[in-house]
Amino acid sequence: MNIFFTSDTHFGHKNICGPNGFEEKRKIFKDTHEMDKAIIKSWNKVVNEEDTVYHLGDFFLHNSYRACIDIINQLNGSIVWIAGNHDSHKSGRRLENYFKNNSEGSKGKIKFCPSGERLIVEGYTLYLNHFGLLTGPRKKIFSVHGHIHAAKPMYLSHINVGIDNIESEFKDTPFGEPISLDSLLECVKRRESIMVENGTYSIYHNTKSMEVGQKIQEKILLKKGKASIDEIIERIESFQTSVSSEKSYDELLKDIQESLKDIQELNQIKFIGVSEDITRTFFE
């Protein structure tokens, strides 16, 4: 038996797909029927009937009860469904009870969880929820989640397994394909090594996460000094936009260190470094 993780399939969600859909990866589908069919095909390509898939929320949207049953019956494996913000607890329980009492070969196919689950694998604690959990900089603890679609998580200890995710570790995973436990553990171990090496965890910055990023920066940095939060964000944004320049990584790193020098002194924090894609900034 193998274990997989996925989230935010949004079966039946009209506004998410098509040329005017709000998720880039789904614009290629002309309608929900085509999108749903593609997700089911990708799912079944890697998941067998004896496998278990942890679905971390936003399974369906605007589907009838019978349509939900039909989709679940087409998906391989047993499903642990953790509720997302678009998932009705009443409908989730109803579907769980239907499959619990089903005598047509899919008995017990789905388990509905209104909150979350916890897995302990190879010494790592994985909290499975729809939303990322603020677990703090604790060793070997990771939040596995969905909800944010194609945005990057705030923290290195947060891992987005939604099918629209843009996590660098899963960039070769085809759209709709659940992420295997082996792939997730590779990601966890890589990030753990970065955190151990730097003695901290990182903050991501991009346009979709800027508002939340400002609040996180405020909590972490302003407690140690008096620099303007807008100034801090502006400085970090400025060197991110310079990534497209012709400068080498070493040149960019030097610019970043110089740019943040006065803020470091003002806030009494130590700038450690950035990742090679200049999207992660490390402080302690």
MIGU-348784 format. One line per 4 residues: number of its first residue (from 1); their letters; for each residue y, z, x of N, C-alpha, C. Coordinates in Angstrom, 1 decimal. Example, Ala and Ser with C-alpha at 12.3 -4.5 7.8 and 13.67 -1.06 7.14 Angstrom:
2
1 = as = -5.7,7.8,13.2,-4.5,7.8,12.3,-3.3,7.8,13.2  -2.2,7.1,12.8,-1.1,7.1,13.7,0.0,7.9,12.9 .
//
This chain:
284
1 = mnif = -1.2,0.0,0.8,0.0,0.0,0.0,1.3,0.0,0.9  2.2,-0.8,0.5,3.5,-0.9,1.2,4.6,-0.4,0.3  5.7,0.1,1.0,6.8,0.6,0.2,8.0,-0.3,0.5  8.8,-0.5,-0.6,10.0,-1.4,-0.5,11.2,-0.7,-1.2 .
5 = ftsd = 12.4,-1.2,-0.9,13.6,-0.7,-1.4,14.5,-1.8,-1.9  15.1,-1.6,-3.0,16.1,-2.6,-3.5,17.1,-2.0,-4.4  18.1,-2.7,-4.9,19.1,-2.1,-5.8,19.9,-3.3,-6.3  20.6,-3.0,-7.5,21.6,-3.8,-8.0,21.1,-5.3,-8.3 .
9 = thfg = 19.9,-5.4,-9.0,19.5,-6.7,-9.4,20.3,-7.3,-10.5  20.8,-6.4,-11.4,21.7,-6.8,-12.5,21.1,-8.0,-13.3  19.8,-7.8,-13.6,19.2,-8.9,-14.5,20.0,-9.0,-15.8  20.3,-10.2,-16.1,21.0,-10.5,-17.4,22.5,-10.4,-17.3 .
13 = hkni = 23.1,-10.1,-16.2,24.5,-9.9,-16.1,25.2,-11.2,-15.9  25.9,-11.7,-17.0,26.5,-13.0,-17.0,27.7,-13.1,-16.0  28.5,-12.0,-15.9,29.7,-12.1,-15.1,29.5,-12.1,-13.5  28.3,-11.8,-13.1,28.0,-11.6,-11.7,27.6,-12.9,-11.0 .
17 = cgpn = 27.2,-13.9,-11.8,26.7,-15.2,-11.2,27.5,-16.4,-11.7  27.2,-17.6,-11.2,27.9,-18.8,-11.6,29.2,-19.0,-10.7  29.8,-20.1,-10.9,31.0,-20.4,-10.0,32.1,-19.4,-10.1  32.2,-18.7,-11.3,33.2,-17.7,-11.5,32.7,-16.3,-11.3 .
21 = gfee = 31.5,-16.2,-10.9,30.9,-14.8,-10.7,31.6,-14.0,-9.6  31.5,-12.7,-9.7,32.2,-11.9,-8.8,31.4,-11.6,-7.5  30.1,-12.0,-7.4,29.4,-11.8,-6.2,29.1,-13.2,-5.5  29.5,-13.3,-4.3,29.5,-14.6,-3.6,28.1,-15.1,-3.5 .
25 = krki = 27.1,-14.3,-3.2,25.7,-14.8,-3.0,25.1,-15.4,-4.3  25.8,-15.0,-5.5,25.2,-15.4,-6.8,25.9,-16.6,-7.4  27.0,-17.1,-6.8,27.7,-18.2,-7.3,26.9,-19.5,-7.4  25.8,-19.6,-6.6,24.9,-20.8,-6.6,24.1,-20.9,-7.9 .
29 = fkdt = 24.0,-19.8,-8.7,23.2,-19.9,-9.9,24.1,-20.2,-11.1  23.6,-21.2,-11.9,24.4,-21.7,-13.0,24.5,-20.7,-14.2  23.4,-19.9,-14.3,23.4,-18.9,-15.4,22.4,-17.7,-15.0  22.3,-16.7,-15.9,21.5,-15.6,-15.6,20.0,-15.9,-15.6 .
33 = hemd = 19.6,-16.9,-16.4,18.2,-17.3,-16.4,17.8,-17.8,-15.0  18.6,-18.6,-14.4,18.3,-19.1,-13.0,18.4,-18.0,-12.0  19.4,-17.1,-12.1,19.5,-16.0,-11.2,18.3,-15.1,-11.3  17.9,-14.7,-12.5,16.8,-13.8,-12.7,15.5,-14.4,-12.2 .
37 = kaii = 15.3,-15.6,-12.4,14.1,-16.3,-11.9,14.0,-16.3,-10.4  15.2,-16.5,-9.8,15.2,-16.5,-8.3,14.9,-15.1,-7.7  15.5,-14.1,-8.4,15.2,-12.7,-7.9,13.8,-12.3,-8.1  13.2,-12.7,-9.2,11.8,-12.4,-9.4,10.9,-13.1,-8.4 .
41 = kswn = 11.2,-14.3,-8.1,10.4,-15.1,-7.1,10.5,-14.5,-5.7  11.8,-14.0,-5.3,11.9,-13.4,-4.0,11.2,-12.1,-3.9  11.3,-11.3,-5.0,10.6,-10.0,-5.1,9.1,-10.2,-4.9  8.5,-11.1,-5.7,7.0,-11.3,-5.6,6.5,-12.0,-4.4 .
45 = kvvn = 7.4,-12.6,-3.6,7.1,-13.2,-2.4,6.6,-12.1,-1.3  7.2,-10.9,-1.4,6.8,-9.9,-0.4,6.1,-8.7,-1.0  6.2,-8.5,-2.3,5.6,-7.3,-2.9,4.3,-7.7,-3.6  3.3,-6.9,-3.3,2.0,-7.1,-4.0,1.8,-6.1,-5.1 .
49 = eedt = 0.8,-6.3,-5.9,0.5,-5.4,-7.0,0.3,-3.9,-6.6  -0.3,-3.7,-5.5,-0.6,-2.3,-5.0,0.6,-1.7,-4.3  1.7,-2.4,-4.2,2.8,-1.8,-3.5,3.7,-1.0,-4.4  4.7,-0.2,-3.8,5.6,0.5,-4.6,7.1,0.1,-4.2 .
53 = vyhl = 7.9,-0.2,-5.2,9.3,-0.5,-4.9,10.2,0.5,-5.5  11.1,1.1,-4.7,12.1,2.0,-5.1,13.3,1.2,-5.5  13.6,1.1,-6.8,14.8,0.4,-7.2,15.9,1.4,-7.4  17.0,1.3,-6.7,18.1,2.3,-6.6,19.2,2.1,-7.6 .
57 = gdff = 18.9,1.5,-8.7,19.9,1.5,-9.8,20.5,0.1,-10.1  21.1,0.1,-11.4,21.6,-1.2,-11.9,20.6,-2.3,-12.0  19.5,-1.9,-12.7,18.4,-2.8,-12.8,18.7,-4.0,-13.8  19.2,-3.6,-14.9,19.5,-4.6,-16.0,21.0,-4.4,-16.4 .
61 = lhns = 21.4,-5.5,-17.1,22.7,-5.4,-17.8,22.7,-6.4,-19.0  23.0,-5.8,-20.1,23.0,-6.7,-21.4,21.7,-7.3,-21.7  20.6,-6.7,-21.3,19.3,-7.2,-21.7,18.8,-6.5,-23.0  18.1,-7.2,-23.8,17.4,-6.6,-24.9,16.2,-5.8,-24.4 .
65 = yrac = 15.7,-4.9,-25.2,14.5,-4.0,-24.8,13.4,-4.9,-24.5  13.1,-6.0,-25.3,12.0,-6.9,-25.1,12.2,-7.7,-23.8  13.4,-8.1,-23.5,13.7,-8.8,-22.3,13.4,-8.0,-21.1  13.8,-6.7,-21.1,13.5,-5.8,-20.0,12.0,-5.7,-19.7 .
69 = idii = 11.2,-5.5,-20.8,9.8,-5.5,-20.7,9.2,-6.7,-20.1  9.7,-7.9,-20.5,9.3,-9.1,-20.0,9.6,-9.3,-18.5  10.7,-8.9,-18.0,11.1,-8.9,-16.6,10.2,-8.0,-15.8  10.1,-6.8,-16.3,9.2,-5.8,-15.5,7.8,-6.3,-15.4 .
73 = nqln = 7.3,-6.9,-16.4,5.9,-7.5,-16.4,5.8,-8.6,-15.4  6.9,-9.3,-15.1,6.8,-10.4,-14.1,6.9,-9.9,-12.6  7.3,-8.6,-12.4,7.6,-8.1,-11.1,6.3,-7.4,-10.6  5.9,-7.8,-9.4,4.7,-7.1,-8.7,5.0,-5.7,-8.3 .
77 = gsiv = 4.0,-4.9,-8.3,4.1,-3.6,-7.8,4.4,-2.5,-8.8  4.3,-1.3,-8.4,4.8,-0.1,-9.2,6.3,0.1,-8.9  7.1,0.5,-9.9,8.5,0.6,-9.6,9.0,2.1,-9.9  9.7,2.6,-8.9,10.4,3.9,-9.1,11.8,3.5,-9.3 .
81 = wiag = 12.3,3.7,-10.6,13.6,3.2,-11.0,14.6,4.4,-11.0  15.5,4.5,-10.0,16.5,5.5,-10.0,17.8,5.0,-10.7  18.3,5.7,-11.6,19.4,5.3,-12.5,20.6,5.0,-11.7  21.3,3.8,-12.1,22.6,3.5,-11.6,23.6,3.7,-12.7 .
85 = nhds = 24.9,3.4,-12.4,25.9,3.6,-13.4,25.8,2.6,-14.6  25.1,1.5,-14.4,24.9,0.6,-15.6,23.6,0.8,-16.3  22.8,1.8,-15.9,21.5,2.1,-16.5,21.5,3.2,-17.5  21.1,2.9,-18.7,21.1,3.9,-19.8,19.9,4.8,-19.6 .
89 = hksg = 20.1,6.1,-19.6,19.0,7.0,-19.5,18.0,6.9,-20.6  18.6,6.7,-21.8,17.7,6.5,-23.0,16.8,5.3,-22.9  17.4,4.2,-22.5,16.6,3.0,-22.3,15.6,3.1,-21.2  16.0,3.8,-20.1,15.1,4.0,-19.0,13.9,4.8,-19.4 .
93 = rrle = 14.1,5.9,-20.1,13.0,6.7,-20.6,12.1,6.0,-21.6  12.7,5.2,-22.4,12.0,4.4,-23.4,11.1,3.4,-22.7  11.6,2.7,-21.7,10.8,1.8,-21.0,9.6,2.5,-20.2  10.0,3.6,-19.6,8.9,4.4,-18.9,7.8,4.8,-19.9 .
97 = nyfk = 8.1,5.2,-21.0,7.1,5.6,-22.0,6.3,4.4,-22.5  7.0,3.3,-22.7,6.3,2.1,-23.1,5.2,1.8,-22.1  5.5,1.7,-20.8,4.5,1.4,-19.8,3.5,2.5,-19.5  3.9,3.7,-19.8,3.0,4.8,-19.7,1.8,4.7,-20.7 .
101 = nnse = 2.2,4.2,-21.9,1.2,4.1,-23.0,0.6,2.6,-23.1  1.0,1.8,-22.2,0.6,0.4,-22.3,-0.8,0.2,-21.9  -1.6,-0.5,-22.6,-3.1,-0.7,-22.3,-3.4,-2.1,-21.9  -2.3,-2.9,-21.6,-2.5,-4.3,-21.2,-2.5,-4.5,-19.7 .
105 = gskg = -2.8,-3.6,-18.9,-3.0,-3.8,-17.5,-1.8,-3.3,-16.7  -0.7,-2.9,-17.3,0.5,-2.5,-16.5,0.8,-1.0,-16.8  -0.2,-0.2,-17.2,0.0,1.2,-17.5,0.6,2.0,-16.3  1.6,2.7,-16.6,2.3,3.5,-15.5,3.0,2.7,-14.5 .
109 = kikf = 3.4,1.5,-14.8,4.0,0.6,-13.9,5.4,1.1,-13.4  6.1,1.8,-14.3,7.5,2.2,-14.0,7.7,3.7,-14.2  8.4,4.3,-13.2,8.8,5.7,-13.3,10.3,5.7,-13.3  10.9,6.4,-14.3,12.4,6.4,-14.4,12.9,7.8,-13.9 .
113 = cpsg = 13.9,7.7,-12.9,14.4,8.9,-12.4,15.9,9.0,-12.7  16.4,9.9,-13.5,17.8,9.9,-13.8,18.8,10.3,-12.7  18.3,10.9,-11.6,19.1,11.3,-10.5,18.7,10.6,-9.2  17.8,11.1,-8.5,17.4,10.5,-7.2,16.1,11.0,-6.7 .
117 = erli = 15.7,10.5,-5.5,14.4,10.9,-4.9,14.7,11.2,-3.4  13.7,11.9,-2.8,13.8,12.2,-1.4,12.5,11.8,-0.7  12.6,11.0,0.3,11.4,10.7,1.1,11.5,11.3,2.5  10.5,11.8,3.1,10.5,12.2,4.5,9.4,11.4,5.2 .
121 = vegy = 9.9,10.5,6.1,9.1,9.6,6.8,9.4,9.7,8.3  8.3,9.9,9.1,8.4,10.0,10.6,9.5,11.0,11.0  9.7,12.1,10.3,10.7,13.1,10.6,12.1,12.8,10.1  12.3,11.7,9.5,13.6,11.3,8.9,13.6,11.7,7.4 .
125 = tlyl = 14.7,12.3,6.9,14.9,12.5,5.5,15.7,11.4,4.9  15.2,10.7,3.9,15.9,9.6,3.3,16.2,10.0,1.8  17.5,10.2,1.5,17.9,10.5,0.2,18.1,9.2,-0.6  17.4,9.0,-1.6,17.5,7.7,-2.4,18.3,7.9,-3.7 .
129 = nhfg = 19.4,7.3,-3.7,20.3,7.4,-4.9,21.0,6.1,-5.1  21.7,5.9,-6.3,22.4,4.7,-6.5,23.7,4.8,-5.7  24.4,5.9,-5.6,25.6,6.1,-4.9,25.3,6.8,-3.5  26.0,6.4,-2.5,25.8,7.0,-1.2,26.2,8.5,-1.2 .
133 = lltg = 25.4,9.4,-0.6,25.6,10.8,-0.6,26.3,11.2,0.7  27.3,12.1,0.6,28.0,12.6,1.7,27.2,13.8,2.3  26.2,13.4,3.2,25.3,14.4,3.8,25.9,15.0,5.0  27.0,14.4,5.6,27.6,15.0,6.8,26.9,14.5,8.0 .
137 = prkk = 27.4,14.8,9.2,26.8,14.4,10.4,25.6,15.2,10.8  24.5,15.1,10.0,23.3,15.9,10.2,22.2,15.0,10.8  21.5,15.6,11.8,20.5,14.8,12.5,19.3,14.4,11.6  18.9,13.1,11.7,17.8,12.6,11.0,17.9,12.6,9.5 .
141 = ifsv = 19.1,12.6,8.9,19.3,12.5,7.5,20.1,11.3,7.2  19.6,10.5,6.2,20.2,9.2,5.9,20.3,9.1,4.4  21.4,8.5,3.9,21.5,8.2,2.5,21.2,6.7,2.3  20.2,6.4,1.5,19.8,5.0,1.2,20.3,4.8,-0.3 .
145 = hghi = 21.1,3.7,-0.5,21.7,3.6,-1.7,22.0,2.1,-2.1  22.7,1.9,-3.2,23.1,0.6,-3.6,24.6,0.7,-4.0  24.9,0.1,-5.2,26.2,0.2,-5.9,27.3,-0.6,-5.3  27.4,-0.7,-4.0,28.7,-1.3,-3.5,28.5,-2.8,-3.2 .
149 = haak = 27.4,-3.3,-3.6,27.1,-4.8,-3.5,27.4,-5.3,-2.1  28.4,-6.2,-1.9,28.7,-6.8,-0.6,29.7,-6.1,0.2  30.0,-4.8,-0.1,30.9,-4.0,0.7,30.1,-3.3,1.7  30.8,-2.9,2.8,30.1,-2.1,3.9,30.2,-0.6,3.5 .
153 = pmyl = 29.1,0.1,3.8,29.2,1.6,3.6,30.2,2.2,4.6  30.7,3.4,4.1,31.7,4.1,5.0,31.1,4.6,6.2  29.9,5.1,6.1,29.3,5.9,7.2,28.1,5.1,7.8  27.8,5.4,9.1,26.6,4.8,9.7,25.3,5.4,9.1 .
157 = shin = 25.4,6.6,8.6,24.3,7.2,8.0,24.0,6.8,6.6  24.8,5.9,6.1,24.6,5.3,4.7,24.1,3.9,4.9  23.0,3.6,4.2,22.3,2.3,4.3,22.3,1.6,2.9  22.9,0.5,2.8,23.0,-0.2,1.5,21.8,-1.2,1.4 .
161 = vgid = 20.9,-1.0,0.4,19.8,-1.8,0.3,19.9,-2.7,-1.0  21.1,-2.8,-1.5,21.3,-3.7,-2.7,21.1,-5.2,-2.3  20.7,-6.0,-3.2,20.4,-7.4,-2.9,21.6,-8.2,-2.5  22.8,-7.7,-2.6,24.0,-8.4,-2.2,24.5,-7.9,-0.9 .
165 = nies = 23.8,-7.0,-0.2,24.3,-6.3,0.9,24.5,-7.2,2.1  25.5,-6.8,3.0,25.8,-7.5,4.2,25.5,-6.7,5.4  24.6,-5.8,5.3,24.2,-5.0,6.5,23.7,-5.9,7.6  24.1,-5.7,8.8,23.7,-6.6,9.9,22.2,-6.5,10.2 .
169 = efkd = 21.6,-5.4,9.9,20.2,-5.2,10.2,19.3,-6.0,9.2  19.9,-6.4,8.0,19.2,-7.1,7.0,19.7,-8.5,6.8  20.4,-9.0,7.7,21.1,-10.3,7.5,20.1,-11.5,7.4  18.9,-11.3,7.9,17.9,-12.4,7.7,17.0,-12.2,6.5 .
173 = tpfg = 17.3,-11.2,5.7,16.5,-11.0,4.5,17.0,-11.9,3.4  16.2,-12.7,2.8,16.6,-13.7,1.8,17.1,-12.9,0.5  18.0,-13.5,-0.2,18.6,-12.9,-1.4,17.5,-12.5,-2.4  17.6,-11.3,-2.9,16.6,-10.8,-3.9,15.4,-10.2,-3.3 .
177 = epis = 15.2,-10.3,-2.0,13.9,-9.8,-1.5,14.1,-8.3,-1.1  13.2,-7.5,-1.7,13.3,-6.0,-1.3,13.1,-5.8,0.2  13.6,-4.7,0.7,13.6,-4.3,2.1,12.4,-3.4,2.3  11.5,-3.8,3.3,10.3,-3.0,3.5,10.7,-1.7,4.2 .
181 = ldsl = 9.8,-0.7,4.1,10.0,0.6,4.7,10.1,0.4,6.3  9.3,-0.5,6.8,9.3,-0.7,8.3,10.7,-1.2,8.7  11.3,-2.2,7.9,12.6,-2.7,8.2,13.7,-1.6,8.1  13.5,-0.7,7.1,14.5,0.3,6.9,14.4,1.3,8.0 .
185 = lecv = 13.2,1.7,8.5,13.1,2.6,9.6,13.6,2.1,10.9  13.5,0.8,11.1,14.1,0.2,12.3,15.6,0.3,12.2  16.2,0.1,11.1,17.6,0.3,10.9,18.0,1.8,11.1  17.2,2.7,10.5,17.5,4.2,10.7,17.5,4.6,12.1 .
189 = krre = 16.5,4.1,12.9,16.3,4.5,14.3,17.4,3.9,15.1  17.8,2.7,14.8,18.9,2.1,15.6,20.2,2.9,15.4  20.5,3.3,14.1,21.7,4.0,13.9,21.7,5.4,14.4  20.5,6.0,14.3,20.3,7.4,14.9,20.7,7.4,16.4 .
193 = simv = 20.2,6.3,17.1,20.5,6.3,18.5,21.9,6.1,18.8  22.7,5.4,18.0,24.1,5.3,18.1,24.8,6.6,17.9  24.4,7.3,16.9,25.0,8.6,16.6,24.7,9.6,17.6  23.5,9.6,18.1,23.1,10.6,19.2,23.9,10.3,20.4 .
197 = engt = 24.0,9.0,20.8,24.7,8.6,22.0,26.2,9.0,21.9  26.8,8.8,20.7,28.3,9.1,20.6,28.6,10.4,20.1  27.6,11.2,19.6,27.9,12.5,19.1,28.7,12.5,17.8  28.6,11.4,17.0,29.4,11.3,15.8,28.8,10.3,14.9 .
201 = ysiy = 29.4,10.0,13.8,29.0,8.9,12.9,30.3,8.1,12.7  30.1,6.8,12.3,31.2,5.9,12.2,31.8,5.6,10.9  33.0,5.1,10.8,33.6,4.7,9.6,33.8,3.2,9.6  33.4,2.5,8.6,33.6,1.1,8.5,35.0,0.8,7.8 .
205 = hntk = 35.5,-0.4,8.2,36.8,-0.8,7.5,36.7,-2.2,7.2  36.9,-2.5,5.9,37.1,-3.9,5.5,38.0,-3.9,4.2  38.4,-5.0,3.7,39.3,-5.0,2.6,38.8,-4.4,1.4  37.5,-4.5,1.1,36.9,-3.9,-0.1,36.8,-2.4,0.0 .
209 = smev = 36.7,-1.8,1.2,36.6,-0.4,1.3,37.8,0.3,1.8  38.9,-0.4,1.9,40.1,0.2,2.5,40.6,1.4,1.7  40.6,1.4,0.4,41.1,2.5,-0.4,40.3,3.8,-0.1  39.0,3.6,-0.1,38.1,4.8,0.2,38.2,5.1,1.6 .
213 = gqki = 38.4,4.1,2.5,38.5,4.4,3.9,39.7,5.2,4.2  40.8,5.0,3.5,42.0,5.8,3.8,41.7,7.3,3.5  41.0,7.6,2.4,40.7,8.9,2.0,39.8,9.6,3.0  38.8,8.8,3.5,37.9,9.4,4.5,38.6,9.7,5.8 .
217 = qeki = 39.5,8.7,6.2,40.2,8.9,7.4,41.1,10.2,7.3  41.7,10.3,6.1,42.6,11.5,5.9,41.8,12.8,6.1  40.6,12.9,5.6,39.8,14.1,5.7,39.4,14.4,7.1  39.0,13.3,7.9,38.5,13.5,9.2,39.6,13.6,10.2 .
221 = llkk = 40.6,12.8,10.2,41.6,12.8,11.2,42.8,13.7,11.0  43.3,13.7,9.8,44.5,14.5,9.6,44.4,16.0,9.6  43.1,16.5,9.5,42.9,17.9,9.7,43.2,18.3,11.1  43.2,17.3,12.1,43.3,17.6,13.5,44.7,17.3,14.0 .
225 = gkas = 45.6,16.8,13.1,46.9,16.4,13.6,47.9,16.0,12.5  49.0,15.4,12.9,50.0,15.1,12.0,50.4,13.6,11.9  49.5,12.7,12.4,49.8,11.3,12.4,49.8,10.8,10.9  50.6,9.8,10.6,50.6,9.3,9.3,49.3,8.5,9.0 .
229 = idei = 48.7,8.8,7.9,47.4,8.1,7.6,47.7,6.6,7.5  48.8,6.1,7.0,49.1,4.7,7.0,49.2,4.1,8.4  49.7,4.9,9.3,49.8,4.5,10.7,48.4,4.3,11.3  47.6,5.2,11.1,46.2,5.2,11.6,45.5,4.0,11.1 .
233 = ieri = 45.6,3.8,9.7,44.9,2.6,9.1,45.5,1.3,9.6  46.8,1.3,9.8,47.5,0.0,10.3,47.0,-0.3,11.7  46.9,0.7,12.6,46.4,0.5,13.9,45.0,-0.1,13.9  44.1,0.5,13.2,42.7,0.1,13.2,42.6,-1.3,12.6 .
237 = esfq = 43.4,-1.5,11.5,43.4,-2.9,10.9,43.9,-3.9,11.9  44.9,-3.6,12.7,45.5,-4.6,13.5,44.5,-5.1,14.6  43.7,-4.2,15.2,42.8,-4.7,16.2,41.6,-5.4,15.5  41.3,-5.0,14.3,40.2,-5.8,13.6,40.6,-7.2,13.4 .
241 = tsvs = 41.8,-7.4,13.0,42.2,-8.8,12.7,42.3,-9.6,14.0  42.3,-9.0,15.1,42.4,-9.7,16.4,41.1,-10.2,16.9  40.0,-9.9,16.1,38.7,-10.3,16.5,38.6,-11.8,16.6  39.3,-12.5,15.8,39.2,-13.9,15.7,40.0,-14.6,16.9 .
245 = seks = 40.6,-13.8,17.7,41.3,-14.4,18.9,40.4,-14.8,19.9  40.9,-15.4,21.0,40.1,-15.9,22.1,39.8,-14.8,23.2  40.2,-13.6,22.9,40.0,-12.5,23.9,38.5,-12.1,24.0  38.1,-11.7,25.2,36.8,-11.2,25.4,36.6,-9.8,24.8 .
249 = ydel = 35.4,-9.4,24.6,35.1,-8.0,24.1,35.8,-7.0,24.9  35.7,-7.1,26.3,36.3,-6.1,27.2,37.8,-6.1,27.0  38.4,-7.3,26.8,39.9,-7.3,26.6,40.3,-6.7,25.3  39.5,-6.9,24.3,39.8,-6.3,23.0,39.6,-4.8,23.1 .
253 = lkdi = 38.6,-4.3,23.7,38.3,-2.9,23.9,39.5,-2.2,24.6  40.0,-2.9,25.6,41.2,-2.3,26.3,42.4,-2.2,25.4  42.6,-3.3,24.6,43.7,-3.3,23.7,43.6,-2.1,22.7  42.4,-1.9,22.2,42.1,-0.9,21.2,42.4,0.5,21.8 .
257 = qesl = 41.9,0.7,23.0,42.1,2.0,23.6,43.6,2.3,23.8  44.4,1.3,24.2,45.8,1.4,24.5,46.5,1.7,23.1  46.1,0.9,22.1,46.8,1.0,20.8,46.6,2.4,20.2  45.5,3.0,20.4,45.2,4.3,19.8,45.6,5.5,20.7 .
261 = kdiq = 46.1,5.2,21.8,46.3,6.3,22.8,47.3,7.4,22.3  48.4,7.0,21.7,49.4,8.0,21.2,48.8,8.7,20.0  48.1,8.0,19.2,47.5,8.7,18.0,46.5,9.7,18.4  45.7,9.4,19.4,44.7,10.3,19.9,45.4,11.6,20.4 .
265 = elnq = 46.5,11.4,21.2,47.2,12.6,21.7,47.8,13.4,20.6  48.4,12.8,19.6,49.0,13.5,18.5,48.0,14.3,17.7  46.8,13.7,17.5,45.8,14.3,16.7,44.8,15.1,17.5  44.9,15.1,18.8,44.0,15.8,19.6,42.5,15.4,19.4 .
269 = ikfi = 42.3,14.1,19.3,40.9,13.6,19.1,40.6,12.7,20.3  39.3,12.5,20.5,38.9,11.6,21.6,38.3,10.3,21.0  38.9,9.2,21.5,38.4,7.9,21.1,37.2,7.5,22.0  36.0,7.3,21.4,34.8,7.0,22.1,34.6,5.5,22.4 .
273 = gvse = 34.7,4.7,21.3,34.4,3.3,21.5,34.2,2.6,20.2  33.9,1.3,20.3,33.6,0.6,19.1,32.4,-0.2,19.3  31.8,-0.7,18.2,30.6,-1.6,18.3,31.0,-3.0,18.7  30.0,-3.8,19.1,30.4,-5.1,19.6,31.0,-6.0,18.5 .
277 = ditr = 30.8,-5.7,17.2,31.5,-6.6,16.2,32.8,-6.0,15.8  33.3,-5.0,16.5,34.6,-4.4,16.3,34.9,-4.0,14.9  33.8,-3.6,14.2,34.0,-3.1,12.8,33.7,-1.6,12.7  33.2,-1.0,13.8,33.0,0.4,13.7,33.8,1.1,14.8 .
281 = tffe = 34.4,2.2,14.4,35.3,2.9,15.4,34.8,4.3,15.5  34.5,4.8,16.7,34.0,6.1,16.9,35.0,7.1,17.5  35.0,8.3,16.8,35.9,9.4,17.3,35.0,10.6,17.4  35.6,11.6,18.1,35.0,12.9,18.0,36.1,14.0,18.2 .
//
